[in-house]
C-alpha cells in the first residue's frame, strides 16, 4: 500500500526519468499559417508535420461550408445522436461516406480512435482470437484490450507468422479477427492486404482495417488502400477518419446495414458520446465530395514522396521504400531525434521527432509528412538543411 504522497512522488520520478532519456514531452504553442507553414517559437517555418495530405483543412469551399452551416445550427450538437436525433448535416455526411466507399451504410463517430474502439468492443468477445500487427495504432491496441479476447501480436507485416498463428490457434476460438492499419502512421508502410485477405478466406477469419492515413490518398476517388487492392468487402471491416486527408475531425465505419445497425446498438464510444458539431459534419461532407476529383493532387503526393525518398537514400539516410506521404528518417535514439529536429528548426523547417511510446524503443525517427501543397522546392530546402547524416546514423 502507498499513500497519496507516495503516488505523487512516484509520478514525479517517472517524469524526471523520461527527461533523462529524452522522452519528456510538452505542448508547444503554434499557429498554422497555411498547409505548409506554421508559426513556431515566434517565427514562420516550413513544416512537414501535419496529416492534412490534400490540404483540405485550408480548402476555401470546405471552410465556406463550415461557416454556412455554423450560421444555421447550434455551435455544438449538445447530445448523443441517439438521444437528441440526427441533424441534416449528420445524415448528409453518413450518406456521403457510404456513397464514397460504395457501402450500404456508415456510422459517424467523434474520432477515428472512437471508431476503432467502438467497433472492436461491439464485435469481439472474450471467446475470440485477435491477431494484431506489431505496429498497429494505439486505438487498435486499446480496442484489443477492451475486448478481453485472446490477443496475439504478429511481427510487422509478417504474413508467414500470421499464417502460423492461425494454423495453430484458429480452431480453439469462436471467431478470429486480423487487425491492421492499411497505411502505418509512423513508418509509412503499406499493409500486405492481399495476403491477409487470403488468410482470412483460408481460416474463416475477418479483417478489420484502419484506413485513417490511406483514405483520400489512395484508390479510385481516394477510397483508400482496400479499394486500390480491390479487396473483398465481405472479408474486411473498414474504419476511417475525418481528421487527416478530409481535413476535419471525427471518425467513421463504412459497411453493411447489419454492421452499422449493430454499432448503433453496441458501440459505447458512439452511444455515450456527444455527436460532432453540425458545422464539422457539413465541412466533412463537402471535403469528401471534393477529394473524389483530386487525382492530380494524389499523383503529386506520390511523385514528391518518390523524389524525396530517392534523394534521402542517395545521401545515406535510412528510410523506407513505400511510396506514401509518410516518410520516416530513422535515428539511433531519442536524443538524436531531438537534436536533428532542433537542427532543422534552426534552419527554418519543422519536422517532429517521434520517440517511444509512439514508436518502439529501437524505432526513433523524424516523421516527414507531405501534403499536396508542398513543392519540389520545399523538399529541396529540407534536403539542404539535412545535409549529410551523422556518422553511424
N, C-alpha and C positions, 0 to 999 in steps of 0.2 A: 504494500500500500504506500502511496506517496501523498503528500499534501499539495494543495493548490500552489504553494510557493515552490515546491519541488518541480511541479509541471512547468511553471514559467521559467524556472532556471534551466530545465532540460531543453525547452524550446529556444532559449537564448543561446545555449551552447551549440545547438544544431545550426542556427543561423551563422554563428561565428565559424563553425566548421565549413559550411558552404562557402563562405567568403574566402577562407584559406585555400579552398580547392578551385577557386574561380567559378563557383556555381551560384553565387549570390545574385539575385535579380532585383530590379527596381523598375518602376514605371517612369519613363522619360517623357516629359511633355513634348508634343509635336503639333504641327498644324499642316495638314495636307494642302498643297498649293495647286496640284494638278495630278494627273495619273502617274507622272514620273518624277515629281519634285515635292519635297516636304520641307517645312521649317523645323530645324532641329538644332538645339543648342544655339538658338538665336540667328541662324543663317540658313539660307536656302541651299539644299543639297539635292543632287540627283539620287534617286533611291531605286533599289531593286528589292523591295521588301513586302509588297502587298500581294494579295491573291486576286486582284481585280484584273484578270487576264485579258479582258476585252475592253477595259476602261469604261465599263457601263456605269460605274458609280458616278462618273462625270458626264454621262451622256445627256445632252440637253433635252431630248424628248422624254427620257426617263424622269429627269428632275422636274420637268414641266407637269408630267402626270402625277408625280408625288404632290406637287403644290396644288394642283386642281382638286385632287381628292381630299387633301388636308383641309381645304376651304369648305368642303361639303360635309365632312364627317367629324366625329369627335377625335381628339388627339390620340387617345388610347382606345383599345377595344373594350376595356373595363371588365371583361369576364371571359370565361371559357366559351368557346363556340358552341359547346353542348349545353350551356346554361342560358346565355342571352340570345343565341342564334347566330347565324352566319350572315354577314353583310354582303352586299352586291360585289364589292371588290374581292371578298373571300371566295365567293362562288366562281367569279371570273378567273381567279388565279388557279383554283382547282381544275377548272375546265382547260385552261391554258397549258398546265403541266401535263394533264392526261393527253391532250391533243399532240403536244410536242413529242412526248415519249411513246405515242401510239399505244397507249394503255387504256383499259376500260375506265379507270378512275384514278384518283390521287388523294392523299391526305397531307395537309399542311401542318407543320409543327413549328414551335417557337424558335428552334435552331436545328442545325444538322446533328448536333450532339443529341438533342432530344429525340430526333427522328430515329437514330440508331438505337438508343436506349429503349425507346418505346417499342420498336419493332422486335428487338430481341426479347424483351420482357413479355411481350404479348404471345410470341410463338414458341419459345424454347422452354422446356420443362426440365425438372431435375432428372427425368428418365432419359434425357437426350445426350448426345455426344456433340460437342462443338470443337471444330478444328480451326485454329486461328493462325494466320500468318504472323511471324515474329515481329514484323514492323507495322502491324495494323495501328490505326489511330486509336487514341485513348478512349474514344467513345465506344468503339467496338470491344475493347478490352473490358471496360467497365460494364458494358452490356452483358458480356460473358459472365462476369462475376455475379451480377444481379440475377441471372437466370438460374443459378445454382446447379447448372448442368455439369457434367464431366467435361473438363476443358483440356485439350491437348494443343500445344503450340508447335507448329512445324517451322523449320528453318525458312527464312525469307525466300519465297518463290520456288521452293524446292518441292516439285510435284512428285518426285520419286519418294521422298519421305512421307508426303501426304498420302500417297497411294498405299504405302506400307502400313500407316496408321489405320487407314480404312479397312485394309485387308485383315488386320489383326483385331480390330475393335468393333467394326460396324455391327456385327451380329449380336452384340451384347446390349444394344440400346434401341429404344423405341424409334428414334429418328436421328439423323446425322445432318449437321449443318457445317458448311465450309464458309468461313468469313474472310473477306479480303477487301482492301482498298483496290480500286482499279488503277488509280494513279497515286502512288505513295507520296505523301505530302512533303517529306524532308529530302529523300534521295531521288525523287523524280522517276522512279522505276514504274514500268507498266506491268500489271499482274499477268500471269500466264492463263488468260481467260479460257482459251480453247481446251487446254489440258485439264483445268478444273472442271469445266463442263463435261468432259469425257469421263472423269472420275465420278461425277455426280450420277451420270447415267449408269455406270458400271455398278455402283454401290447403293443405288436408290437414295441419294442424298440431295439436299437443296443447298444452293449457294446464295449467300447474302453479300451484295456488292455495294460498297460505299463509293459513289461516283462524284464525291464532293469536288475534287480537283480536275475531273475529266469533263463534267457536264459543261456545255458551251464551247469547249475547246476541241473535242474530237467527235468523230462520227458525222453522219449525214445530218445537216441542220444543227450540228452541235449537240446531238443527243447523247454523246458520251462514248466511252470505250466499249461498252457492251454492244452498242449499235455498230461501232467500227469493226468489231469482230463477228458481227451477225449472230450474236448469242441468242440462244433459245430462251424465250421468256418463261417457258414452263419450268425451267431449271433455276432461274435467277430471280431473286427479290432485289429490287433496285431502290436504294436510298440516295438522296442528293441534298444539296444545299442551295440556298438563295443568296449566299453571302460571298461567293467567290466570283466566277465569271458573270453571274447575273447582277452582281454589284449592289445587292440589298442586304437583307438579313432574314434568317429563317431556314427551315429545312422541309423536306418532303419525302414521301414514299409514293412511287407510281406503280400501279399494278392492277390486278383484277378487282372486280366489285367485292368478291369474297374476302380477299386480303384487306382491302380498305375498310370494309364494314367490320371486320374483326378488330382492326386497330382502333376504330371508333369506340368499340366496346371494351377493349382491354388495355390500350396504351396509356399508362398513368401519366406519362410526360405530356400527353395531349389533354386527357380528361381533367387534370388538376392544374393546368396552366392557362393563363390569360392568352387569348388569341393575339396575333400580331396586329399592330396598328393598321387601320384601313389604308392609310397613305402608302405604307410599305407594301401592302398586298397589291395595290394598284400599280406601283412602280415596278414591282417584280413581274407582274403580268405584261407590262409594256416592254420590259427588258427581254423577256422570253420571246415576245413577238419579233423584236428587232434582231436578236442574235441568230435567229434561224436563217437570216440572209447575210451573214457576215463571214462568208467563206474567204474573202480576201484577207480579213484580219486574222483568221485562223491560219492561213497559209503563211502570212508574215511572221506569226509567232514561231512556227516550226522552222522557218528559214533563219530567223535570229538565233534560235536555240542551236541549230546545226552549226552556224557560223561561230558562235561563242564557244561551244564545246570543242570544236576543232582547234581554235586558237588557244584555248586553255591547255589542251593536251599537248600541243606543239611546244608550249612554253614550260612544260614539265609539271603542271598542276594535276592533282588527282581528282578526277570527276567521273561521271558515268556516260554511257554511250546512248541511252534512251533519248530520243528527240522529243522532249517535252518542255514546257515553260519553266520547269523547276530544275535548276542546275546546282548540284552540290559542289562545294570546294572542300575536300577533306583535309583535316589537320590532325595533329597528334593528340592534343589535349585542350581542355577549356581555356587555359591561359593563352595558348597560341591562337585560338579562335578569337578571343577578345582583342589580342594585340593586332591581328590582321584587320579586324573590323574597325579598330580605332585608327589604324594607318589609313584605311580607305576614307574614313570620315574626315581625317585631316586634309585629304585631297579633294574633299567636297562630294563624296559618294557614300551613301549609307547602304551597307549590306549586313544583315543581322548575323550575329554569332549564335549558333544553335548548339546547346550543351545539354547534358543529362538534367532532368529526366526526359526531355523531349526526344532525345536520341539515346541509344545505348552508350555505356561508358567509353567504348572504343570507336564511337561514330561521330565525334565532334566535327562540325563543318560550318562553313558560311553558306547560307542558302540564298542563291541568286534567283529571284522570281521575276520573270519577264512579263510585260504586257504589250498589247498591240500598239501602244503609243511610243514605246521605246524605238530608237533608231539604231542604225549601224554606228552612227557617230557616238551615241550613248554607250554602246558596247565597247567601242574602241577606247573611249575615255576610261572605262572600267579596266580594260586590259592594260592601258598605260599606267594607271595608278597601281595595279597589282605588281607590275614589273615581273621579276623572276621569283619563283618560290625559294624560300629559305632552304638552306642545305638540310637534306633529310626529310623535307616535307613530303 
